[in-house]
């Protein structure tokens, strides 16, 4: 574990946006693990998910991981019954579109309550929230950095590289880190995915999520497997200190 990095996180309030290369790639599980990892190392952290579609299970998992006796309203602003992006859900059910200013204020209020705030998106970075309002807009407006969750499976290279290309083109100074999620069943691509992704993102910019299953409990301190997963991910620190333009660690 890099104690210097963690000490800096304790002192410097930061907001990180958690996105994925697609839907169903493990963003919520990853966000829960990151929150628990930071809190277990005395960095006050919590997570919010302003938009949630379909099941509310993601919100319950995040609330449990935060460990703050929060209600769903504390970590979520908009929920939609159909499992669609907010823009599509509003069209489908003739609902008013989410308000950008209200969303930004919700995130700012949450950030004021903690040292590190993780904001989980829905779908990928360009998933639309409303006309002319995407999850990328949230990230560029508020975040100190973006963490991209990519599943270690066939097809992830194209999705991850497209996401990185867009982020770099729109905001070249925004630090972007990669979290490779290995809870998926291995296929032949798993032998080379990490090597190829690290060649682009940089190994110092990449961390791994190990030994996590989609149905595994997210907050059970007595569970040996959970403790092992935290102990095995000391490289989580690097997600919060990404180099810019390939040169060393940059404070967020």
Backbone as CSV, one residue per row, in Angstrom:
resi,resn,N_x,N_y,N_z,CA_x,CA_y,CA_z,C_x,C_y,C_z
1,UNK,0.831,-1.202,0.000,0.000,0.000,0.000,0.867,1.255,0.000
2,UNK,0.498,2.241,-0.784,1.239,3.488,-0.867,0.697,4.455,0.184
3,UNK,1.371,4.519,1.338,0.847,5.329,2.442,0.872,6.815,2.122
4,UNK,1.846,7.263,1.318,1.903,8.679,0.964,0.666,9.083,0.188
5,UNK,0.229,8.231,-0.726,-0.966,8.525,-1.497,-2.180,8.576,-0.593
6,UNK,-2.306,7.593,0.291,-3.456,7.547,1.180,-3.472,8.750,2.117
7,UNK,-2.328,9.164,2.608,-2.276,10.348,3.463,-2.769,11.574,2.712
8,UNK,-2.418,11.682,1.439,-2.881,12.812,0.638,-4.399,12.762,0.466
9,UNK,-4.939,11.556,0.277,-6.382,11.417,0.152,-7.088,11.849,1.427
10,UNK,-6.473,11.593,2.567,-7.094,12.000,3.836,-7.214,13.516,3.932
11,UNK,-6.259,14.222,3.326,-6.218,15.676,3.479,-6.993,16.431,2.411
12,UNK,-7.151,15.833,1.232,-7.650,16.574,0.079,-9.027,16.080,-0.340
13,UNK,-10.093,16.854,-0.128,-11.423,16.433,-0.589,-11.421,16.235,-2.103
14,UNK,-11.997,15.140,-2.561,-11.982,14.828,-3.984,-13.268,14.127,-4.386
15,UNK,-13.646,14.317,-5.639,-14.786,13.623,-6.233,-14.261,12.820,-7.414
16,UNK,-14.601,11.543,-7.452,-14.211,10.673,-8.558,-15.452,10.094,-9.200
17,UNK,-15.459,10.108,-10.520,-16.601,9.583,-11.253,-16.291,8.164,-11.702
18,UNK,-17.185,7.233,-11.368,-17.017,5.828,-11.731,-17.920,5.532,-12.915
19,UNK,-17.314,5.235,-14.048,-18.082,4.874,-15.232,-17.684,3.476,-15.664
20,UNK,-18.327,2.975,-16.694,-18.011,1.651,-17.205,-17.952,1.679,-18.707
21,UNK,-17.434,0.622,-19.284,-17.386,0.528,-20.734,-18.729,0.096,-21.300
22,UNK,-19.660,-0.286,-20.420,-20.978,-0.741,-20.849,-21.822,-0.876,-19.587
23,UNK,-23.065,-1.284,-19.747,-23.878,-1.615,-18.593,-23.567,-3.048,-18.170
24,UNK,-23.746,-3.354,-16.901,-23.519,-4.710,-16.413,-22.069,-5.135,-16.343
25,UNK,-21.153,-4.178,-16.173,-19.734,-4.534,-16.112,-19.193,-4.552,-14.686
26,UNK,-20.064,-4.303,-13.701,-19.640,-4.378,-12.307,-19.311,-3.051,-11.666
27,UNK,-19.896,-1.955,-12.165,-19.606,-0.634,-11.587,-19.994,-0.556,-10.116
28,UNK,-21.161,-1.092,-9.769,-21.613,-0.966,-8.385,-20.748,-1.790,-7.441
29,UNK,-20.438,-3.016,-7.821,-19.560,-3.836,-6.987,-18.199,-3.157,-6.844
30,UNK,-17.669,-2.637,-7.939,-16.384,-1.950,-7.885,-16.455,-0.730,-6.975
31,UNK,-17.524,0.049,-7.093,-17.670,1.244,-6.265,-17.755,0.871,-4.788
32,UNK,-18.507,-0.175,-4.476,-18.599,-0.645,-3.087,-17.227,-1.029,-2.552
33,UNK,-16.460,-1.761,-3.345,-15.144,-2.202,-2.891,-14.204,-1.026,-2.685
34,UNK,-14.266,-0.059,-3.563,-13.395,1.105,-3.427,-13.740,1.909,-2.178
35,UNK,-15.037,2.092,-1.913,-15.450,2.807,-0.699,-14.968,2.065,0.539
36,UNK,-15.173,0.758,0.567,-14.765,-0.030,1.726,-13.257,-0.030,1.894
37,UNK,-12.540,-0.078,0.783,-11.088,-0.059,0.847,-10.592,1.253,1.463
38,UNK,-11.114,2.367,0.981,-10.676,3.663,1.507,-11.027,3.805,2.982
39,UNK,-12.254,3.465,3.348,-12.654,3.590,4.748,-11.845,2.673,5.656
40,UNK,-11.484,1.500,5.152,-10.703,0.565,5.966,-9.280,1.066,6.184
41,UNK,-8.857,2.059,5.387,-7.536,2.656,5.555,-7.644,4.114,6.021
42,UNK,-8.720,4.382,6.761,-8.888,5.675,7.440,-9.003,6.859,6.488
43,UNK,-9.477,6.621,5.286,-9.822,7.708,4.368,-11.344,7.787,4.337
44,UNK,-11.906,8.856,4.861,-13.360,9.001,4.920,-13.920,9.054,3.501
45,UNK,-14.721,8.058,3.139,-15.222,7.959,1.764,-16.666,7.487,1.769
46,UNK,-17.401,7.884,0.755,-18.750,7.397,0.547,-19.056,7.448,-0.947
47,UNK,-20.150,6.787,-1.317,-20.532,6.733,-2.734,-21.985,7.138,-2.894
48,UNK,-22.285,7.722,-4.045,-23.663,8.042,-4.420,-23.898,7.557,-5.843
49,UNK,-25.145,7.337,-6.165,-25.553,6.972,-7.528,-26.777,7.825,-7.848
50,UNK,-26.578,9.002,-8.429,-27.697,9.937,-8.634,-28.822,9.375,-9.485
51,UNK,-28.487,8.465,-10.424,-29.494,7.909,-11.329,-29.475,6.393,-11.237
52,UNK,-30.655,5.815,-11.041,-30.756,4.363,-10.939,-31.987,3.901,-11.708
53,UNK,-31.799,2.929,-12.588,-32.906,2.408,-13.386,-33.092,0.923,-13.097
54,UNK,-34.346,0.487,-13.138,-34.630,-0.919,-12.886,-34.604,-1.218,-11.397
55,UNK,-33.930,-2.285,-11.004,-33.863,-2.709,-9.606,-33.166,-1.667,-8.744
56,UNK,-33.592,-1.614,-7.478,-32.941,-0.726,-6.509,-31.801,-1.416,-5.774
57,UNK,-31.441,-2.622,-6.192,-30.401,-3.368,-5.489,-29.081,-2.601,-5.442
58,UNK,-28.754,-1.887,-6.515,-27.500,-1.129,-6.526,-27.466,-0.103,-5.402
59,UNK,-28.594,0.559,-5.171,-28.643,1.574,-4.119,-28.494,0.940,-2.744
60,UNK,-29.101,-0.209,-2.549,-28.986,-0.897,-1.258,-27.549,-1.350,-1.018
61,UNK,-26.889,-1.818,-2.060,-25.490,-2.226,-1.932,-24.598,-1.048,-1.576
62,UNK,-24.817,0.084,-2.244,-24.002,1.264,-1.962,-24.239,1.786,-0.554
63,UNK,-25.496,1.825,-0.144,-25.814,2.282,1.205,-25.149,1.394,2.244
64,UNK,-25.182,0.088,2.012,-24.554,-0.854,2.922,-23.045,-0.647,2.959
65,UNK,-22.442,-0.447,1.793,-20.999,-0.240,1.730,-20.586,1.059,2.420
66,UNK,-21.405,2.106,2.294,-21.093,3.376,2.960,-21.080,3.237,4.471
67,UNK,-21.961,2.367,4.991,-21.994,2.133,6.430,-22.392,3.337,7.254
68,UNK,-23.328,4.134,6.746,-23.695,5.380,7.428,-25.170,5.445,7.814
69,UNK,-25.853,4.319,7.772,-27.296,4.300,8.085,-28.058,5.278,7.201
70,UNK,-27.748,5.275,5.929,-28.359,6.200,4.994,-29.651,5.639,4.417
71,UNK,-30.528,6.545,4.033,-31.702,6.155,3.260,-31.334,6.194,1.784
72,UNK,-32.181,5.620,0.953,-31.947,5.655,-0.489,-31.849,7.101,-0.983
73,UNK,-32.660,7.985,-0.395,-32.661,9.391,-0.822,-31.324,10.079,-0.549
74,UNK,-30.539,9.547,0.365,-29.243,10.151,0.660,-28.227,9.900,-0.439
75,UNK,-28.431,8.842,-1.213,-27.430,8.488,-2.218,-27.989,8.491,-3.636
76,UNK,-29.282,8.766,-3.769,-29.899,8.732,-5.093,-30.862,9.889,-5.258
77,UNK,-30.911,10.420,-6.481,-31.794,11.550,-6.782,-32.944,11.147,-7.692
78,UNK,-32.651,10.332,-8.705,-33.671,9.927,-9.670,-33.669,8.405,-9.811
79,UNK,-34.862,7.808,-9.754,-35.004,6.380,-10.029,-36.048,6.181,-11.120
80,UNK,-35.821,5.154,-11.920,-36.735,4.843,-13.028,-37.012,3.344,-13.032
81,UNK,-38.264,2.987,-13.234,-38.650,1.580,-13.207,-38.042,0.778,-14.353
82,UNK,-38.100,1.265,-15.597,-37.530,0.458,-16.679,-36.003,0.516,-16.656
83,UNK,-35.328,-0.574,-16.996,-33.857,-0.596,-17.015,-33.315,0.093,-18.261
84,UNK,-33.509,1.400,-18.314,-33.084,2.216,-19.441,-32.261,3.382,-18.937
85,UNK,-31.517,4.019,-19.829,-30.830,5.244,-19.441,-31.883,6.295,-19.086
86,UNK,-31.541,7.287,-18.257,-32.548,8.268,-17.821,-33.287,8.938,-18.973
87,UNK,-32.566,9.326,-20.024,-33.205,9.996,-21.151,-34.278,9.099,-21.770
88,UNK,-33.933,7.844,-22.012,-34.883,6.912,-22.624,-36.048,6.609,-21.696
89,UNK,-35.761,6.474,-20.394,-36.826,6.188,-19.435,-37.840,7.326,-19.384
90,UNK,-37.351,8.548,-19.471,-38.255,9.700,-19.450,-39.119,9.751,-20.706
91,UNK,-38.533,9.427,-21.839,-39.315,9.388,-23.076,-40.365,8.279,-23.004
92,UNK,-39.940,7.115,-22.530,-40.816,5.947,-22.469,-42.051,6.207,-21.617
93,UNK,-41.876,6.922,-20.489,-42.975,7.127,-19.551,-43.437,8.573,-19.479
94,UNK,-43.001,9.371,-20.459,-43.434,10.772,-20.541,-43.194,11.521,-19.230
95,UNK,-41.989,11.374,-18.723,-41.585,12.032,-17.485,-40.738,13.257,-17.806
96,UNK,-40.704,14.226,-16.904,-39.809,15.372,-17.121,-38.355,14.916,-17.074
97,UNK,-37.532,15.524,-17.879,-36.125,15.163,-17.891,-35.442,15.633,-16.599
98,UNK,-34.413,14.930,-16.150,-33.663,15.368,-14.958,-33.068,16.748,-15.168
99,UNK,-32.943,17.468,-14.070,-32.397,18.814,-14.120,-30.899,18.785,-13.814
100,UNK,-30.115,19.383,-14.696,-28.669,19.361,-14.509,-28.259,20.089,-13.230
101,UNK,-28.781,21.281,-12.999,-28.395,22.049,-11.820,-28.754,21.316,-10.529
102,UNK,-29.914,20.693,-10.517,-30.327,19.938,-9.328,-29.385,18.758,-9.090
103,UNK,-28.977,18.104,-10.161,-28.070,16.969,-10.037,-26.711,17.403,-9.521
104,UNK,-26.178,18.492,-10.065,-24.879,18.992,-9.621,-24.923,19.398,-8.150
105,UNK,-26.004,20.023,-7.725,-26.131,20.434,-6.330,-26.208,19.219,-5.414
106,UNK,-26.908,18.178,-5.835,-26.991,16.943,-5.051,-25.596,16.361,-4.823
107,UNK,-24.784,16.336,-5.871,-23.438,15.780,-5.750,-22.563,16.672,-4.876
108,UNK,-22.687,17.976,-5.021,-21.892,18.891,-4.193,-22.243,18.746,-2.715
109,UNK,-23.523,18.588,-2.413,-23.920,18.397,-1.006,-23.335,17.106,-0.453
110,UNK,-23.352,16.055,-1.257,-22.778,14.782,-0.806,-21.274,14.913,-0.605
111,UNK,-20.609,15.623,-1.509,-19.158,15.785,-1.402,-18.763,16.534,-0.141
112,UNK,-19.637,17.420,0.329,-19.340,18.198,1.533,-19.388,17.338,2.797
113,UNK,-19.911,16.123,2.690,-20.063,15.255,3.850,-18.899,14.287,4.045
114,UNK,-17.936,14.282,3.118,-16.899,13.261,3.169,-15.607,13.786,2.571
115,UNK,-14.549,13.015,2.707,-13.265,13.401,2.136,-13.154,12.992,0.672
116,UNK,-13.592,11.767,0.375,-13.576,11.269,-1.004,-14.980,10.814,-1.355
117,UNK,-15.530,11.358,-2.411,-16.854,10.964,-2.889,-16.705,10.242,-4.217
118,UNK,-17.292,9.054,-4.301,-17.349,8.310,-5.545,-18.750,8.457,-6.118
119,UNK,-18.837,8.926,-7.343,-20.124,9.119,-8.010,-20.251,8.058,-9.095
120,UNK,-21.158,7.114,-8.882,-21.340,6.051,-9.864,-22.325,6.481,-10.935
121,UNK,-21.931,6.312,-12.184,-22.821,6.607,-13.284,-23.726,5.432,-13.597
122,UNK,-24.354,5.485,-14.755,-25.210,4.394,-15.220,-24.879,4.150,-16.679
123,UNK,-24.587,2.910,-17.028,-24.149,2.643,-18.384,-22.757,3.201,-18.612
124,UNK,-22.482,3.636,-19.832,-21.176,4.171,-20.165,-21.106,5.675,-20.047
125,UNK,-19.960,6.232,-20.366,-19.701,7.647,-20.131,-20.602,8.554,-20.974
126,UNK,-21.053,8.092,-22.130,-21.890,8.927,-22.987,-23.372,8.575,-22.892
127,UNK,-23.751,7.731,-21.970,-25.176,7.437,-21.800,-25.919,8.739,-21.513
128,UNK,-27.000,9.018,-22.239,-27.677,10.313,-22.084,-28.586,10.367,-20.855
129,UNK,-28.509,11.466,-20.141,-29.383,11.722,-18.998,-30.609,12.509,-19.452
130,UNK,-30.379,13.463,-20.299,-31.432,14.323,-20.858,-30.875,14.914,-22.143
131,UNK,-31.680,15.615,-22.923,-31.124,16.264,-24.116,-29.953,17.188,-23.743
132,UNK,-28.848,17.018,-24.415,-27.651,17.836,-24.168,-27.116,17.694,-22.750
133,UNK,-27.282,16.520,-22.148,-26.808,16.288,-20.776,-26.490,14.804,-20.635
134,UNK,-25.196,14.486,-20.537,-24.766,13.092,-20.430,-23.984,12.892,-19.142
135,UNK,-23.630,11.635,-18.879,-22.812,11.367,-17.697,-21.424,11.979,-17.834
136,UNK,-20.959,12.142,-19.051,-19.685,12.832,-19.252,-19.745,14.258,-18.728
137,UNK,-20.878,14.915,-18.897,-21.022,16.284,-18.407,-20.860,16.349,-16.892
138,UNK,-21.417,15.349,-16.185,-21.253,15.299,-14.733,-19.780,15.149,-14.373
139,UNK,-19.115,14.235,-15.051,-17.715,13.974,-14.742,-16.860,15.214,-14.956
140,UNK,-17.035,15.878,-16.088,-16.188,17.023,-16.402,-16.522,18.240,-15.546
141,UNK,-17.739,18.305,-15.042,-18.144,19.437,-14.217,-17.591,19.339,-12.799
142,UNK,-17.520,18.117,-12.240,-17.274,17.970,-10.812,-16.069,17.132,-10.427
143,UNK,-15.661,16.206,-11.282,-14.740,15.170,-10.824,-13.278,15.599,-10.843
144,UNK,-12.508,15.013,-9.907,-11.057,15.141,-9.902,-10.420,14.125,-10.836
145,UNK,-11.166,13.089,-11.155,-10.662,12.046,-12.034,-11.783,11.085,-12.380
146,UNK,-11.560,10.284,-13.407,-12.523,9.286,-13.852,-11.899,7.901,-13.698
147,UNK,-12.654,6.980,-13.137,-12.234,5.583,-13.030,-13.153,4.762,-13.929
148,UNK,-12.566,4.088,-14.908,-13.331,3.307,-15.882,-13.275,1.837,-15.489
149,UNK,-14.434,1.239,-15.252,-14.520,-0.185,-14.944,-14.688,-0.952,-16.249
150,UNK,-13.798,-1.895,-16.491,-13.856,-2.691,-17.722,-13.867,-4.166,-17.343
151,UNK,-14.770,-4.945,-17.917,-14.802,-6.376,-17.618,-13.708,-7.110,-18.390
152,UNK,-13.050,-8.039,-17.733,-11.971,-8.784,-18.370,-12.577,-9.905,-19.216
153,UNK,-13.066,-9.536,-20.393,-13.732,-10.505,-21.261,-13.607,-10.048,-22.713
154,UNK,-13.975,-10.914,-23.622,-13.896,-10.615,-25.041,-14.712,-9.367,-25.386
155,UNK,-14.109,-8.449,-26.143,-14.780,-7.215,-26.537,-14.402,-6.018,-25.708
156,UNK,-13.716,-6.242,-24.574,-13.440,-5.123,-23.677,-12.421,-4.151,-24.251
157,UNK,-11.536,-4.610,-25.118,-10.491,-3.722,-25.638,-11.091,-2.570,-26.428
158,UNK,-11.958,-2.884,-27.349,-12.586,-1.836,-28.161,-13.359,-0.863,-27.283
159,UNK,-14.145,-1.376,-26.348,-14.961,-0.513,-25.486,-14.082,0.380,-24.617
160,UNK,-13.027,-0.188,-24.042,-12.149,0.592,-23.160,-11.395,1.658,-23.935
161,UNK,-10.904,1.304,-25.117,-10.133,2.268,-25.905,-11.007,3.381,-26.455
162,UNK,-12.238,3.068,-26.833,-13.158,4.112,-27.270,-13.475,5.072,-26.128
163,UNK,-13.686,4.528,-24.936,-13.966,5.378,-23.772,-12.790,6.302,-23.493
164,UNK,-11.588,5.755,-23.497,-10.398,6.570,-23.240,-10.215,7.634,-24.319
165,UNK,-10.421,7.250,-25.576,-10.258,8.204,-26.676,-11.218,9.384,-26.508
166,UNK,-12.452,9.108,-26.146,-13.413,10.190,-25.970,-12.998,11.095,-24.808
167,UNK,-12.634,10.504,-23.683,-12.265,11.306,-22.517,-11.050,12.175,-22.816
168,UNK,-10.063,11.612,-23.483,-8.861,12.387,-23.805,-9.158,13.503,-24.799
169,UNK,-10.028,13.223,-25.761,-10.339,14.230,-26.768,-11.101,15.401,-26.171
170,UNK,-11.996,15.107,-25.242,-12.820,16.177,-24.686,-12.149,16.901,-23.518
171,UNK,-11.423,16.173,-22.693,-10.789,16.789,-21.516,-9.411,16.167,-21.312
172,UNK,-8.413,16.593,-22.083,-7.096,15.960,-22.018,-6.414,16.050,-20.667
173,UNK,-6.819,16.999,-19.827,-6.194,17.132,-18.508,-6.899,16.303,-17.429
174,UNK,-7.994,15.645,-17.775,-8.723,14.838,-16.790,-8.001,13.509,-16.580
175,UNK,-7.508,13.224,-15.369,-6.870,11.929,-15.121,-7.871,10.785,-15.290
176,UNK,-7.469,9.765,-16.008,-8.325,8.605,-16.268,-7.584,7.352,-15.810
177,UNK,-8.244,6.571,-14.959,-7.685,5.316,-14.475,-8.581,4.169,-14.909
178,UNK,-8.031,2.965,-14.862,-8.737,1.781,-15.322,-8.804,0.753,-14.206
179,UNK,-9.988,0.211,-13.981,-10.169,-0.874,-13.024,-10.649,-2.095,-13.800
180,UNK,-9.789,-3.092,-13.932,-10.112,-4.303,-14.685,-10.826,-5.278,-13.757
181,UNK,-12.062,-5.577,-14.111,-12.922,-6.406,-13.269,-12.824,-7.861,-13.712
182,UNK,-12.282,-8.703,-12.830,-12.020,-10.086,-13.193,-12.999,-11.076,-12.569
183,UNK,-14.195,-10.607,-12.220,-15.140,-11.582,-11.679,-15.899,-12.332,-12.774
184,UNK,-15.646,-11.989,-14.022,-16.320,-12.669,-15.127,-15.628,-13.994,-15.442
185,UNK,-16.395,-14.927,-16.004,-15.823,-16.198,-16.425,-14.723,-15.951,-17.449
186,UNK,-13.603,-16.623,-17.281,-12.470,-16.394,-18.173,-12.746,-16.946,-19.564
187,UNK,-12.362,-16.170,-20.579,-12.373,-16.652,-21.949,-10.964,-16.426,-22.500
188,UNK,-10.659,-16.863,-23.703,-9.277,-16.743,-24.203,-8.706,-15.336,-24.168
189,UNK,-9.565,-14.323,-24.275,-9.064,-12.944,-24.287,-8.463,-12.536,-22.955
190,UNK,-8.832,-13.221,-21.878,-8.332,-12.860,-20.549,-6.825,-13.052,-20.425
191,UNK,-6.230,-13.814,-21.339,-4.783,-14.019,-21.308,-4.013,-12.788,-21.774
192,UNK,-4.671,-11.917,-22.525,-3.965,-10.772,-23.110,-4.617,-9.424,-22.834
193,UNK,-5.861,-9.407,-22.355,-6.559,-8.134,-22.150,-5.762,-7.163,-21.294
194,UNK,-5.307,-7.624,-20.136,-4.622,-6.724,-19.198,-3.353,-6.156,-19.814
195,UNK,-2.578,-6.994,-20.493,-1.328,-6.531,-21.110,-1.586,-5.438,-22.139
196,UNK,-2.587,-5.657,-22.979,-2.883,-4.683,-24.019,-3.475,-3.393,-23.451
197,UNK,-4.323,-3.512,-22.436,-4.909,-2.316,-21.827,-3.862,-1.515,-21.064
198,UNK,-2.969,-2.198,-20.367,-1.932,-1.489,-19.626,-0.953,-0.788,-20.566
199,UNK,-0.774,-1.330,-21.760,0.108,-0.679,-22.725,-0.435,0.682,-23.137
200,UNK,-1.753,0.862,-23.075,-2.389,2.121,-23.450,-2.589,3.017,-22.231
201,UNK,-3.182,2.470,-21.171,-3.494,3.266,-19.990,-2.271,3.457,-19.092
202,UNK,-1.308,2.550,-19.191,-0.156,2.566,-18.312,-0.385,1.675,-17.105
203,UNK,0.568,0.801,-16.758,0.372,-0.078,-15.606,0.198,0.689,-14.307
204,UNK,0.816,1.872,-14.220,0.670,2.684,-13.003,-0.723,3.287,-12.893
205,UNK,-1.500,3.185,-13.948,-2.846,3.750,-14.002,-3.922,2.683,-13.907
206,UNK,-3.512,1.436,-13.677,-4.434,0.310,-13.769,-4.446,-0.485,-12.475
207,UNK,-5.626,-0.871,-12.042,-5.777,-1.754,-10.883,-6.729,-2.878,-11.259
208,UNK,-6.800,-3.889,-10.394,-7.603,-5.075,-10.684,-8.574,-5.355,-9.555
209,UNK,-9.735,-5.833,-9.921,-10.721,-6.293,-8.961,-10.730,-7.813,-9.051
210,UNK,-10.320,-8.468,-7.950,-10.151,-9.912,-7.942,-11.197,-10.605,-7.072
211,UNK,-11.473,-11.843,-7.424,-12.219,-12.760,-6.560,-13.553,-12.211,-6.099
212,UNK,-14.221,-11.474,-6.963,-15.527,-10.937,-6.632,-16.571,-11.632,-7.495
213,UNK,-17.659,-12.051,-6.885,-18.765,-12.644,-7.642,-19.954,-11.703,-7.591
214,UNK,-20.792,-11.652,-8.641,-21.909,-10.707,-8.664,-22.852,-10.835,-7.475
215,UNK,-22.987,-12.041,-6.903,-23.917,-12.218,-5.781,-23.217,-12.231,-4.434
216,UNK,-21.949,-11.829,-4.400,-21.215,-11.855,-3.140,-21.644,-10.698,-2.251
217,UNK,-21.814,-10.918,-0.945,-22.156,-9.808,-0.043,-21.123,-8.701,-0.137
218,UNK,-21.581,-7.454,0.004,-20.673,-6.327,-0.193,-20.144,-5.730,1.102
219,UNK,-20.692,-6.116,2.246,-20.242,-5.457,3.469,-20.350,-6.429,4.638
220,UNK,-19.411,-7.352,4.705,-19.407,-8.332,5.773,-17.982,-8.451,6.270
221,UNK,-17.666,-7.686,7.318,-16.285,-7.619,7.784,-15.793,-8.956,8.322
222,UNK,-16.714,-9.836,8.670,-16.304,-11.126,9.180,-16.055,-12.149,8.083
223,UNK,-16.271,-11.790,6.864,-16.131,-12.736,5.769,-14.684,-12.765,5.292
224,UNK,-14.057,-13.923,5.389,-12.640,-14.026,5.066,-12.369,-13.685,3.612
225,UNK,-13.267,-14.085,2.747,-13.052,-13.820,1.330,-13.083,-12.329,1.048
226,UNK,-13.968,-11.623,1.756,-14.042,-10.176,1.594,-12.747,-9.522,2.058
227,UNK,-12.244,-9.947,3.227,-11.008,-9.376,3.740,-9.849,-9.664,2.796
228,UNK,-9.858,-10.860,2.217,-8.797,-11.201,1.275,-8.854,-10.318,0.039
229,UNK,-10.066,-10.013,-0.412,-10.195,-9.180,-1.609,-9.669,-7.776,-1.354
230,UNK,-9.865,-7.254,-0.142,-9.310,-5.940,0.182,-7.799,-6.000,0.271
231,UNK,-7.302,-7.019,0.966,-5.855,-7.141,1.141,-5.150,-7.339,-0.189
232,UNK,-5.829,-7.952,-1.142,-5.214,-8.219,-2.432,-5.308,-7.079,-3.410
233,UNK,-5.864,-5.964,-2.990,-6.040,-4.837,-3.904,-5.392,-3.567,-3.375
234,UNK,-4.161,-3.707,-2.886,-3.460,-2.516,-2.412,-3.183,-1.550,-3.546
235,UNK,-3.289,-2.032,-4.799,-3.086,-1.130,-5.927,-4.289,-0.240,-6.185
236,UNK,-5.346,-0.347,-5.378,-6.476,0.566,-5.512,-6.026,2.019,-5.377
237,UNK,-4.991,2.263,-4.565,-4.524,3.639,-4.370,-4.203,4.318,-5.694
238,UNK,-3.645,3.567,-6.622,-3.197,4.199,-7.864,-4.371,4.733,-8.681
239,UNK,-5.587,4.253,-8.431,-6.740,4.745,-9.179,-7.022,6.214,-8.875
240,UNK,-6.570,6.664,-7.724,-6.881,8.028,-7.310,-5.744,9.003,-7.600
241,UNK,-4.655,8.509,-8.148,-3.541,9.380,-8.497,-3.015,8.974,-9.855
242,UNK,-3.677,9.459,-10.895,-3.314,9.075,-12.256,-2.325,10.084,-12.840
243,UNK,-1.339,9.613,-13.581,-0.413,10.548,-14.233,-1.073,11.260,-15.395
244,UNK,-0.615,12.446,-15.675,-1.074,13.179,-16.857,0.011,13.131,-17.912
245,UNK,-0.429,12.890,-19.148,0.500,12.862,-20.273,1.673,11.911,-20.038
246,UNK,1.398,10.828,-19.267,2.395,9.790,-19.067,3.503,10.165,-18.124
247,UNK,3.393,11.245,-17.364,4.505,11.675,-16.556,4.240,11.711,-15.072
248,UNK,4.532,10.608,-14.363,4.484,10.611,-12.911,3.095,10.769,-12.336
249,UNK,3.017,10.734,-11.012,1.737,10.875,-10.337,1.395,12.347,-10.187
250,UNK,0.141,12.653,-10.397,-0.316,14.036,-10.286,-1.358,14.130,-9.214
251,UNK,-1.185,15.024,-8.294,-2.147,15.201,-7.230,-3.442,15.734,-7.802
252,UNK,-4.578,15.158,-7.344,-5.879,15.605,-7.834,-6.344,16.811,-7.019
